[in-house]
Amino acid sequence: MADSTTRHVSLPFSDKYDRQQAIAYLEKHRSGPSRRLSHWRDEQLARKALALAGHPTLVLDLPCGAGRFWPILAEQSNRVIIGADNSPNMLEVASAAHPPKLLARVRTLQTSAFAIDLPDRCVDSVFCMRLLHHIGAAEHRLTMLREFHRVTRDTVIVSLWVDGNYKAWKRARLERDTARRKHRAFQNRFVVPARTAEAEFRASGFDILGHYDFLPLYAMWRVYVLRRAEA
């Protein structure tokens, strides 16, 4: 279990999901052709990442949200999924949105990614999609990555926004213009330079097995596959 020395981290978006917002989150990726296409590409990358990770059998999906990736994770017949999220509403909506046959493969857990309520080295892989880009402070990213290192005995699959592509360049230009106008809105999505992210992975005790880009040189999304470094 997370020990008493783990510093509690609470970010502004952590507790925002009531039941209505959780349902809206579930529906978001089903609405419109562009969303469905994006979801299809996410599924492609997830399959590639799981293969590179060695087809792990026991996977912690954190945060699982409304269970968007559970059907993909369940494609491997012997895989057991721990669907974990900080929001009890997300877990409730996820459990209602999937058929009983799939749910029989899923164990749900309410917990924070910064202090995971699981023992050391208890899963084969941590599967963390679409969380890290919400975390702007390096100290918070490192806290989370070290928790992932603690609970996995092998790999971590994590997605985030990185630089070195058109969308990141466009976002940086927009943020500069917004700052100049002094009307900068609250920001809870961040681009992390790839070199910075990779240095943080290594500082947290991981080797980098590889990565996959959503659309190379265009989109910000990148999926990394990490493995616990040998002592």
SVG drawing of the C-alpha trace seen along z (x, -y; Angstrom):
<svg xmlns="http://www.w3.org/2000/svg" viewBox="-26 -43 47 60">
<polyline fill="none" stroke="black" stroke-width="0.4" points="0.0,0.0 1.0,-3.6 3.0,-4.4 2.5,-7.3 5.4,-9.3 3.6,-9.6 2.6,-13.3 -1.1,-13.8 -1.5,-15.6 -4.9,-17.2 -5.2,-19.0 -8.1,-21.3 -9.6,-18.7 -9.3,-15.8 -12.8,-16.0 -14.7,-17.6 -16.7,-14.6 -20.2,-14.3 -22.5,-11.7 -23.7,-13.9 -20.2,-14.9 -19.1,-11.3 -21.9,-10.4 -20.9,-13.3 -17.3,-12.0 -18.5,-8.5 -20.5,-10.0 -17.8,-12.4 -15.8,-9.8 -18.8,-8.4 -20.1,-11.7 -19.3,-12.8 -17.0,-11.3 -13.8,-13.1 -14.2,-11.8 -14.9,-8.3 -11.8,-8.4 -9.7,-9.7 -10.9,-6.9 -10.1,-4.4 -6.5,-5.7 -6.2,-5.6 -7.3,-2.0 -4.6,-1.3 -1.9,-2.8 -3.1,-1.0 -2.9,2.4 0.7,1.6 1.7,0.5 0.3,3.6 2.2,5.7 5.4,3.9 4.9,4.3 4.7,8.1 1.0,8.6 0.7,8.1 -1.8,10.3 -2.7,8.2 -3.2,4.5 -4.0,1.5 -6.0,-0.9 -5.6,-4.3 -7.4,-6.5 -10.0,-4.3 -12.5,-7.1 -15.7,-5.5 -13.9,-2.4 -13.2,-3.6 -10.3,-1.2 -11.8,1.9 -12.9,3.6 -9.3,3.2 -7.8,4.5 -10.2,7.4 -9.2,8.6 -6.5,10.8 -8.6,13.6 -6.5,14.3 -6.0,10.6 -7.4,9.3 -8.1,5.6 -8.1,3.4 -10.2,0.4 -9.2,-2.4 -10.2,-6.1 -10.2,-8.9 -13.9,-9.5 -16.6,-7.1 -19.0,-8.5 -16.7,-7.5 -16.5,-4.0 -20.3,-3.8 -20.9,-5.0 -18.2,-2.7 -19.7,0.3 -23.1,-0.5 -21.8,-1.1 -20.3,2.3 -21.8,5.8 -21.6,8.3 -19.2,10.6 -16.7,7.8 -17.3,6.6 -16.5,10.1 -12.9,9.4 -12.7,6.0 -12.1,5.2 -12.9,1.6 -10.9,-0.5 -11.3,-4.1 -7.9,-5.5 -5.6,-8.4 -2.8,-8.0 -0.6,-9.9 -1.1,-7.4 -2.3,-4.1 -4.1,-1.9 -2.3,1.3 0.7,3.2 4.2,3.0 4.8,4.8 1.3,6.2 0.5,5.7 2.2,6.6 1.6,3.2 0.1,-0.2 -2.0,-1.6 -2.4,-5.4 -4.0,-7.1 -4.8,-10.8 -3.8,-11.9 -0.3,-13.2 -1.1,-16.1 -3.2,-17.5 -0.2,-17.7 1.9,-20.8 4.3,-20.6 7.3,-18.3 7.2,-17.4 3.6,-16.1 4.5,-14.1 7.4,-12.5 5.2,-11.7 2.8,-9.8 5.5,-8.1 7.2,-6.9 3.8,-5.4 3.6,-3.6 7.1,-2.3 6.1,-1.1 3.0,0.9 4.2,2.4 6.5,5.3 7.3,4.8 5.9,2.1 4.0,-1.2 2.1,-2.5 1.5,-6.3 0.3,-9.0 1.0,-12.7 1.4,-15.8 4.9,-16.4 6.6,-19.0 8.3,-18.7 5.1,-18.7 2.8,-21.2 0.0,-21.2 2.5,-21.9 4.0,-24.8 0.6,-26.2 -0.5,-25.9 2.7,-27.6 2.1,-30.5 -1.5,-30.8 -0.4,-30.8 2.1,-33.6 -0.5,-35.7 -3.0,-35.1 -0.5,-36.0 0.3,-39.3 -3.4,-40.1 -3.4,-39.4 -6.5,-37.3 -5.0,-33.9 -7.6,-31.4 -7.1,-28.7 -4.9,-26.0 -5.1,-22.4 -3.5,-20.9 0.2,-21.1 2.8,-20.2 5.8,-18.6 9.0,-18.7 9.8,-15.1 13.4,-15.4 11.9,-16.5 9.4,-13.7 12.0,-11.1 14.4,-12.4 11.5,-12.2 10.8,-8.6 14.4,-7.7 14.6,-9.6 11.6,-7.6 13.4,-4.3 12.2,-3.4 13.9,-2.4 12.0,-3.5 11.1,-0.6 9.6,-2.8 6.9,-5.2 4.1,-5.7 2.8,-9.1 -0.8,-9.7 0.0,-11.5 3.8,-11.9 5.0,-15.6 1.4,-16.8 -0.4,-15.8 0.8,-16.3 -0.3,-12.9 2.5,-10.3 2.2,-6.9 5.3,-5.7 6.0,-2.1 8.3,-2.0 10.0,0.8 11.3,0.9 15.1,0.5 17.3,3.2 18.8,2.4"/>
</svg>
